[in-house]
Amino acid sequence: MKKKSITLLAILSILAGSYADCIAGLVMSDSDLDGIEDVSDNCPSVFNPDQADFNGDGQGDVCDDTDGDGLSDVTEFEEGTNPSLPDTDNDGVSDFQELYTFNTNPLDADTDHDGLSDQLEIVYGYEPTIQDSDGDGCTDELDFGRLCPGNGCPQCLGDLNGDGQVNTSDLLIFITKYGMVCP
């Protein structure tokens, strides 16, 4: 009795008949392994087998970034931020930067509650997650306003930049810190 041998070609022929995505040796890819081929997937880099596309823009909901801040709308919902606003807490630092660069709270304009916005602390070199960045016993707000005893309090308390004058520069610093109310 002669043994039948199965050749590699025979195995490939059987397999090729089983897989519709194998055409003339070309294998279609599914990068995110969600069962949808990349060429048809509305978000080929993120697992989304349901292919949900709420706004009908052709891009899957898990990949949409309505406000352009670098966070997908789904991530924004998970984090509690507003997917329509790039800076949910309006502190001048994008939601993405708050979460992934500075480790601050995108829902709180003053993460450490020391009286200075996260943006102001970042711009002026303070640590936005620590109330007393330099450990001198005074909050960053007091240091910023030069109101902390022993750190060179100016003669004019309105001299926020320490140049010896109260001028437009100090006003801009004040407005940046406290904001401006317009009718």
N, C-alpha and C positions, 0 to 999 in steps of 0.2 A: 504494500500500500504506500502510495506516494504522499508525502506531507505537503499540504498546501501552505504556501507562504504568502503572507499579506505584505505587499510592498508598501513603501512609504507613499507612493503615488496613489495607491488604492485608498489608503487612510485619508489622504488629503482630499480625494474626490468625495468621499463620504462626508467629511467635515464641511467641505465647500457647499454641498447640497443642504446642509443644516443651518448655515449662517447666511442670511440674506445680505449682510453687510460686507461680505467678502466678494468683491467683484474683480475679476481678472487680476487677482493677487493684491488688490488695493484694499487695505483694511481701514474702515472708517474709525475715527477715534471718538472717545467719550472721556474727555479729560477729567471731569468732575464725578464720573462714575454714577450718574443719576439715571442711566438707561436711555438718555437722549443723546444722539450723535451730535458732536460739536457743531456741524454745519446747520443743524436744525435747532440747537439749544439756544434759548433766549438769554442765557447767562452761562456760557460754557465753562467758566472757571469756578463756579459755586454750585454745590449740590442743590438742585431744585427740580425734583421729578414732577412736581405739579405744574411747572412752567407758568405760574401765576404772573399776570401782567395787568394789574389793576388799572393803570392809566392808559393802556393800549399803545405805549410808545415803542413796542417791539423789544424792549429790554426787560428781563425778568425783575420782579419786585425785589428780590434779594440783591440785585445789582444796582437798582436805582439809587441815585444820590440827588434828590430834588434840589437841595440848597447848595450843592457843589462844595461842601466843606471837607470832603474826603471820607465821610462815613456813609455807608449805605443807609437807606431809609429803615431797613429792618434793624440795623445796629442802633440807629437813633431811637426807635421804639423800645428796644431792649434796655437802653441806657436811660430812657425817660426824657431825652432831649427832643426838641422840635425839628422834624425833618424838613420843615419849610424855612428854618432860620439857621444860617451858618454859625451863629453865636447865640445860643439859647438864652444865656444869662446876661447878654449885652454888656460884657465887660471888656470887649475888644480882643479877646482871644477866642479863636474858633473852637467849636466843640471837639474837632479832631485833635487840635493842639492840646487842649485841656486834658483829654483822655490819654493821648499817646506821647506827648512831648513833655508837658510840665506836671502831669499827674495831679491836676487840680480838678475841682468839681465844676462840670459844665452847667450845673443848675444853680450855682451860687457865685455871684460876681466877686465875692471876697471869701475865698475858700477857708482861710485861717481866721477870719473874723477879727482882724486887727485894725480895721478902718481904712485900709487901702485896697483898691480893686486888684484883682490878679494881674491885669495888664500893667498897672502902674508899678507893682512890685517887680514884675519881670523886666520892664524897661529900665528901672532904676537899680537893678541888681539885688533886690531883696528876694528872699525865698517865700513864694506865695503860699506855702503850706505850713509855715512856722510864724507865729505871731511876733517873735523877737529873733529875727534872723541872725543878728550879731551877738546875741546872748548877753547884752549889757543891762538887762533888767527893764528896758523900755520897749514898748511895742514899736513895730516898724512905722506906724503912723506918727508917733511922737518923734522918732528919729528923722522921718521924712520932713516933718514940719520944724525940725531943729528945736523942739520943745523939751527935749530930754536933758535934765541937768548933767553937766559935765561933757556934753558933746559940742560945745562951742555955740551956745545959744546966741543968735544974732541980736543986735541992739533993736532992730525993727522986726517984730514978730511976723510981719507980712512978707519978709524977705525969704521966700521959700527955696530959692536956689542958692542962697548964701553969697551973692555978689555984692552985698553991702547996700543995695538999693531995692526999693519996692517999685517994680515996673511991670511992663506987659508980660515979660517972661514969667513972673510970679503969678500973674492972673491966669496965664495958660496952664500953669501947673495946678492952680486952684480949680479951674474949670475941669481939667482932666480928672482930678480927684473927686470932686463933688458934683460935677455935671452942671448943666445950665438949663433953666426952665424957660421955654419960649412959649408965648401965647398961641 
